[in-house]
Amino acid sequence: MYSPASTRYDSASFYRRCGQSGVRLPLISIGLWHNFGGKDSYENARAIALRAFDLGITCFDLANNYGPPDGSAEITFGRILREELGPWRDELIITTKAGYYMWPGPYGEWGSRKYLLSSLDQSLKRMGLPYVDIFYSHRPDPETPLEETMGALAQAVRCGKAIYAGLSNYPPAETARAAKILRELGTPCLIHQPRYSMLDRWVEPQLLATLEQEGIGCTVFSPLAKGVLTDRYLKGIPADSRAARDPRFLRPEHITDEILAQTRKLNDLAHSRSQTLAQMALAWVLRHKVVTSALIGASKVQQVDDCVGAVRNLNFTPGELAEIEKILG
């Protein structure tokens, strides 16, 4: 019978306020995009989730289409809740999203009220939950009025199926418009989830400035650039790596000689800070106070430990930041 570590909340500094809300999130959150699907080892997924909670990670991030197959990550997490974490549900922030393709026909993707609310009902059923803590619009829909999409998020909150509304992958101008609509509907936007890493800096500076101005928190995904900003690929592409096994999201041709030269120099700098490359990459995105949490994926329990170790050194000297800029060119 699982019992969480009594030390999981020993470090108050491990939690950061989410925008102007009353919610604090862990500096490191766990994403279930990979390694929690129906084709993955349940025992490994279980071990990762329980270790994360033991370390004080309270935020578990999902979406309707996480797997594979689509939806199976929510089924897996529902089983973990039912068999292990259920007694501590009120200590968890559980999120899901809808926006990408989920089922055939005209109502199976994008941002209509029909799709978003139907998807949320399906997600709750898969996880065995009456509500999620955060329900995200996973991407903007160019053909659906923003008022309709935000209205669906607000309806989910008002009917008790979500506590907070969030956005993901929205550019700055649409983020500001969406935030205004949600405020007017009485359900302020809690959080935005954009992609951000040393190798992908599209959020700088405008989106981060927009979030700060709007009082919206920020959980960044892919802060390790799909594993490139770890020691995994420093010597090439291992046979058991994501780039070798699953080319849907990271292809060998994406790991160029130029990128490897950069990551090797960054790795040397990380070691001079007594960190792994992954730890320094996480600390680097968390240097922005508007960034509430860095969302990690893990295929092994020890990767969770390594990532949480990043919080031991979140400070950078001006010289270190200048060196990073020089390496990144």
matplotlib code that plots the C-alpha trace (Angstrom):
import matplotlib.pyplot as plt

x = [0.0, 1.5, 2.1, 3.7, 6.9, 6.4, 9.1, 7.3, 6.4, 9.6, 10.7, 8.3, 10.5, 9.7, 6.3, 5.8, 2.6, 0.7, 0.3, -2.0, -4.0, -4.1, -2.6, 1.0, 2.6, 5.7, 8.7, 8.9, 5.6, 5.3, 3.9, 2.2, 2.6, 5.0, 5.6, 2.1, 0.3, -1.4, 1.6, 4.0, 4.8, 2.2, 4.6, 7.1, 4.4, 3.2, 6.8, 7.4, 4.1, 4.6, 8.2, 7.2, 4.6, 7.1, 9.4, 6.7, 5.5, 1.8, 0.9, 0.2, -0.3, -2.4, -4.4, -7.2, -4.9, -1.9, -0.9, -0.5, -3.2, -5.1, -6.7, -4.7, -2.5, -5.6, -6.7, -3.3, -3.4, -6.9, -5.7, -2.9, -5.4, -7.8, -5.1, -2.5, -3.0, -6.7, -6.6, -4.4, -6.6, -7.0, -3.2, -3.0, -3.4, -4.6, -4.9, -6.2, -6.6, -8.6, -7.8, -5.9, -7.4, -9.2, -12.0, -13.2, -15.8, -16.3, -16.5, -13.3, -10.8, -10.1, -12.0, -15.8, -17.9, -19.2, -15.7, -14.2, -17.0, -17.5, -13.8, -13.8, -16.6, -14.6, -11.4, -13.2, -14.7, -11.2, -9.7, -12.7, -12.9, -15.8, -13.5, -10.0, -8.2, -7.2, -8.9, -6.9, -7.7, -4.8, -4.4, -6.1, -8.7, -8.5, -12.1, -14.0, -14.7, -12.5, -15.6, -17.0, -13.8, -13.4, -17.1, -16.6, -13.8, -15.9, -18.9, -16.6, -15.7, -19.2, -20.6, -18.0, -16.1, -12.9, -11.7, -9.6, -9.3, -6.0, -4.5, -1.8, 0.1, -1.7, 0.4, 0.6, -2.2, -4.7, -3.6, -4.5, -7.8, -8.6, -7.7, -10.0, -12.9, -12.4, -12.3, -15.5, -17.1, -16.0, -13.5, -10.0, -7.3, -5.1, -2.2, -0.7, 1.4, 3.8, 6.8, 10.1, 13.7, 17.2, 16.8, 13.2, 12.7, 9.6, 8.0, 10.7, 10.0, 6.4, 4.5, 6.2, 5.6, 1.9, 1.5, 3.1, 0.9, -2.2, -1.3, -1.3, 0.9, 3.1, 4.0, 6.5, 6.6, 9.6, 12.1, 14.7, 13.9, 12.6, 15.7, 18.3, 19.2, 20.2, 23.3, 21.3, 22.6, 26.0, 27.8, 25.3, 21.9, 21.5, 19.6, 17.0, 16.5, 13.3, 15.0, 15.8, 12.5, 9.8, 10.4, 7.0, 8.4, 12.2, 14.0, 17.6, 18.0, 16.9, 20.0, 22.5, 26.3, 25.7, 23.2, 25.5, 28.4, 26.1, 24.9, 28.4, 29.5, 26.4, 27.1, 30.6, 29.1, 26.5, 29.3, 31.0, 27.8, 27.7, 24.7, 23.7, 22.8, 19.1, 19.3, 20.8, 18.3, 15.5, 17.0, 17.4, 13.7, 12.8, 15.0, 11.9, 9.7, 6.6, 7.5, 5.6, 6.7, 8.8, 7.0, 9.1, 8.6, 10.4, 11.0, 12.8, 12.4, 15.9, 15.2, 12.6, 15.2, 17.7, 15.2, 14.0, 17.7, 17.7, 16.0, 19.2, 20.7, 18.4, 20.7, 22.9, 25.7, 25.8, 28.8, 27.0, 24.1, 26.4, 28.2, 24.9, 24.0, 27.3, 27.0, 23.5, 24.6]
y = [0.0, 3.3, 6.0, 9.3, 10.6, 12.7, 15.1, 16.0, 19.5, 20.3, 23.0, 25.9, 27.5, 24.6, 26.3, 29.5, 31.6, 31.2, 34.7, 36.8, 33.7, 32.0, 28.9, 27.8, 25.2, 23.2, 24.5, 21.2, 19.6, 16.2, 15.8, 12.5, 13.2, 10.3, 7.0, 6.8, 5.4, 2.1, 0.7, 1.7, -0.2, 0.5, -0.3, 2.2, 4.9, 4.2, 4.4, 7.8, 9.3, 8.1, 9.2, 12.6, 13.0, 11.9, 14.7, 17.3, 17.4, 18.0, 19.0, 16.2, 17.5, 15.6, 16.1, 14.2, 12.9, 11.8, 8.2, 6.4, 5.4, 8.7, 8.9, 6.1, 8.4, 9.5, 5.9, 5.1, 8.0, 7.2, 3.8, 5.3, 7.6, 4.7, 2.3, 4.7, 8.5, 8.8, 9.4, 12.5, 13.9, 17.3, 17.7, 17.4, 19.7, 17.6, 19.2, 18.2, 19.9, 19.8, 21.3, 18.8, 15.9, 13.3, 11.7, 11.7, 14.1, 17.8, 17.9, 16.1, 18.8, 22.6, 25.0, 24.7, 24.6, 21.2, 19.7, 21.2, 20.2, 16.8, 16.1, 17.2, 14.8, 12.0, 12.9, 12.9, 9.5, 8.1, 9.4, 8.5, 12.1, 14.5, 17.5, 18.6, 21.5, 23.1, 22.7, 24.2, 25.2, 23.3, 25.6, 28.6, 27.9, 30.3, 29.5, 29.6, 32.9, 33.3, 34.2, 30.7, 28.9, 31.0, 30.6, 26.9, 27.1, 29.4, 27.0, 24.1, 26.1, 27.3, 23.7, 22.4, 20.2, 22.4, 24.7, 27.0, 27.8, 27.8, 28.4, 26.6, 27.6, 31.0, 33.9, 37.1, 39.1, 36.2, 35.6, 39.2, 39.0, 35.6, 36.9, 39.9, 37.6, 35.2, 38.1, 39.5, 36.0, 35.8, 33.0, 34.7, 32.8, 31.1, 29.9, 29.7, 26.7, 27.5, 25.7, 27.2, 26.2, 27.4, 26.2, 27.5, 31.0, 32.2, 33.4, 36.1, 38.8, 39.5, 36.5, 36.6, 40.3, 39.8, 37.1, 39.3, 42.3, 40.1, 38.4, 35.0, 32.1, 30.1, 26.5, 25.8, 22.5, 21.0, 22.9, 20.2, 20.4, 16.8, 15.5, 17.3, 19.5, 16.5, 14.3, 11.8, 12.9, 14.4, 11.5, 10.8, 9.1, 6.0, 3.1, 3.2, 7.0, 8.8, 10.1, 6.5, 4.9, 7.4, 9.8, 11.5, 14.2, 14.1, 12.9, 12.1, 14.9, 17.4, 16.7, 18.5, 18.9, 22.5, 21.6, 19.0, 21.5, 23.9, 21.2, 20.0, 23.6, 24.1, 20.8, 22.0, 25.2, 23.2, 21.1, 24.3, 25.1, 21.6, 20.8, 18.4, 19.9, 19.1, 20.8, 24.0, 24.0, 23.9, 26.6, 28.8, 28.8, 29.2, 32.4, 34.3, 34.9, 34.8, 31.2, 29.3, 25.8, 23.8, 20.8, 17.7, 14.3, 11.2, 7.7, 6.6, 7.4, 8.7, 11.4, 12.9, 13.0, 14.7, 17.3, 18.2, 18.7, 21.7, 23.8, 23.6, 26.3, 28.6, 31.6, 32.7, 35.2, 37.8, 36.0, 32.7, 34.2, 36.0, 32.7, 31.0, 33.7, 33.3, 29.6, 29.8, 32.4]
z = [0.0, -1.1, 1.5, 0.3, 1.7, 4.8, 3.6, 0.4, 1.5, 3.5, 1.0, 0.8, -1.9, -4.2, -4.9, -6.9, -7.1, -10.4, -11.7, -9.5, -8.3, -5.0, -6.5, -6.0, -8.3, -7.9, -9.8, -11.6, -12.9, -14.5, -18.0, -19.2, -22.9, -23.2, -21.3, -19.8, -22.9, -23.3, -25.1, -22.2, -19.0, -16.3, -13.6, -14.9, -15.2, -11.7, -10.3, -12.0, -10.8, -7.2, -7.1, -8.4, -5.6, -3.0, -4.2, -3.8, -7.4, -7.1, -10.7, -13.2, -16.8, -19.3, -22.5, -24.2, -27.0, -24.9, -25.3, -27.6, -28.3, -27.9, -24.5, -22.9, -20.7, -19.0, -18.5, -17.0, -14.7, -13.7, -12.6, -10.6, -8.9, -8.2, -6.9, -5.3, -5.3, -4.8, -1.0, -1.8, -4.6, -2.8, -2.8, -6.5, -9.5, -12.4, -15.8, -19.2, -22.5, -25.8, -29.1, -31.3, -33.2, -31.1, -33.1, -36.7, -38.0, -37.7, -33.9, -33.0, -32.9, -32.7, -30.4, -30.7, -27.6, -28.8, -29.1, -25.9, -23.6, -25.1, -24.8, -21.2, -20.4, -22.0, -20.2, -16.8, -17.6, -18.5, -15.3, -13.1, -11.8, -11.3, -12.2, -13.2, -11.6, -14.9, -18.3, -21.2, -24.7, -26.3, -29.3, -30.9, -33.6, -36.6, -37.6, -34.3, -32.6, -29.6, -27.6, -28.2, -27.2, -24.0, -23.3, -23.3, -20.8, -18.6, -18.8, -17.7, -14.7, -13.9, -14.1, -11.7, -14.2, -13.9, -11.2, -13.5, -17.2, -19.1, -22.5, -24.4, -27.6, -27.9, -29.3, -27.4, -29.0, -28.8, -25.2, -24.2, -26.0, -24.4, -21.0, -21.4, -22.5, -19.6, -17.1, -18.4, -18.0, -14.4, -14.9, -15.2, -17.1, -14.5, -16.7, -20.1, -21.3, -24.1, -25.5, -24.2, -23.9, -24.6, -28.2, -28.7, -27.5, -29.3, -26.0, -25.6, -24.9, -25.9, -24.6, -21.2, -21.0, -21.8, -19.2, -16.6, -17.5, -17.4, -14.2, -15.8, -14.6, -17.0, -17.2, -20.0, -21.8, -23.6, -21.5, -22.3, -26.0, -26.2, -24.4, -26.5, -23.5, -21.5, -21.6, -23.7, -27.1, -26.3, -27.9, -30.7, -30.9, -28.7, -30.1, -27.2, -27.4, -28.4, -31.6, -32.6, -31.4, -32.0, -34.9, -34.5, -32.2, -32.5, -35.6, -35.9, -38.5, -35.9, -33.9, -36.1, -35.6, -34.8, -32.0, -30.6, -30.5, -28.6, -26.1, -25.4, -24.5, -22.4, -20.7, -19.7, -18.3, -16.4, -14.8, -13.7, -11.8, -10.3, -12.3, -15.1, -18.5, -17.8, -14.4, -15.9, -18.8, -16.2, -14.0, -17.1, -18.0, -14.3, -14.0, -15.3, -12.3, -14.6, -15.3, -12.6, -13.4, -15.8, -17.2, -17.6, -19.1, -17.8, -19.0, -15.8, -12.1, -11.8, -14.4, -12.1, -9.3, -11.6, -12.8, -9.2, -8.4, -10.6, -7.9, -5.8, -8.0, -9.8, -9.8, -12.7, -12.7, -15.4, -16.8, -17.0, -18.8, -21.2, -21.9, -22.6, -25.1, -26.8, -27.1, -28.5, -31.0]

ax = plt.figure().add_subplot(projection="3d")
ax.plot(x, y, z, "-o")
ax.set_aspect("equal")
plt.show()
